[in-house]
């Protein structure tokens, strides 16, 4: 089973073309800080893995992959996306406890089976390895910053653009924590603004 498969939206060559020519920058409506700032934020969390291998999971057009490679902070940067051929190549490289750092930018909300995907991430991370990701939070997240997410949870059932046939999952912070904890990834830390969240977790040392 392909746990990294994206929705059909991202199989379009047109989407691939426009993604970094305005689409990705357009995430600012949700609080995303811009590609350069988000990259700096991710690098702060990834700094303990400098000199090691980084996998840029769900790399899309390679927008962040190229920035990671250009930084020369990592010994190897591996790009992996929704292509089955790309995944076969990546799986042949990634073995258990083999990777120090994994990044997934604006992706988890697109994954059809995030629980299984996170289990695989935990499997391949080295003890002490780091997973860093950004994604979209739910519709009420901006109010949650003011009043607390718990206070807004009763509204979750009437959230627009969620559930049913929607191909995307918009997250609560606690859901992301639980998702990581369930596969043994710990020390959840994050930065969030409006509907943007960037978080990091670590696989504990044995």
Secondary structure, 3 states (H helix, E strand, C coil): CCCCCCCHHHHCHHHHHHHHHHHCHHHHHHCCCCHHHHHHHHHHHHHHHCCCEEEEECCCCCHHHHHHHHHCCCCEEEEECCCHHHHHHHHHHCCCCCEEEEEECCCHHHCCCHHHHHHHHHHHEEEEEEEEEEEEECCCHHHHHHHCHHHHHHHHHHCCCCCCCCCCCCECHHHHHHHHHCCCEEEEEEEEECCEEEEEEEECCC
